[in-house]
Amino acid sequence: MLKEDLSKKNINYEYINILESMANLKEYLYFRDNNELFDEYKANQKLGIPLVVVKSDNETKLFIERHKADFI
């Protein structure tokens, strides 16, 4: 649903399925394990999925397990 909504609003995105390859999974786990925003999720033995990373010219925001309305 999220991909459909982003497309309807002409918002460019890159979808990465972390289960598609070992490389994708390793990249996600490295990102998660080295970002303090995931500390709470790791402490509660959660993965922090789904994850949406929104990048603008000067800022990166992470939305973890949140409703799409938070970023569309």
ZIWOGI-V999847 format. One record per backbone hydrogen bond with DSSP energy under -0.5 kcal/mol. CO is the residue of the C=O (numbers start at 1). NH is the residue of the N-H. If there is no record, write none. Layout:
# ZIWOGI-V999847
{{CO;NH} {CO;NH}}
This chain:
# ZIWOGI-V999847
{{1;5} {2;6} {3;7} {4;8} {5;9} {6;11} {7;10} {10;12} {14;16} {15;17} {16;18} {17;20} {21;25} {22;26} {23;27} {24;28} {25;29} {26;30} {27;31} {28;32} {29;33} {30;34} {32;35} {35;38} {36;39} {38;42} {39;43} {40;44} {41;46} {42;45} {50;65} {52;54} {52;63} {53;55} {54;61} {59;56} {61;54} {62;64} {63;52} {63;65} {67;70} {68;71} {68;72}}
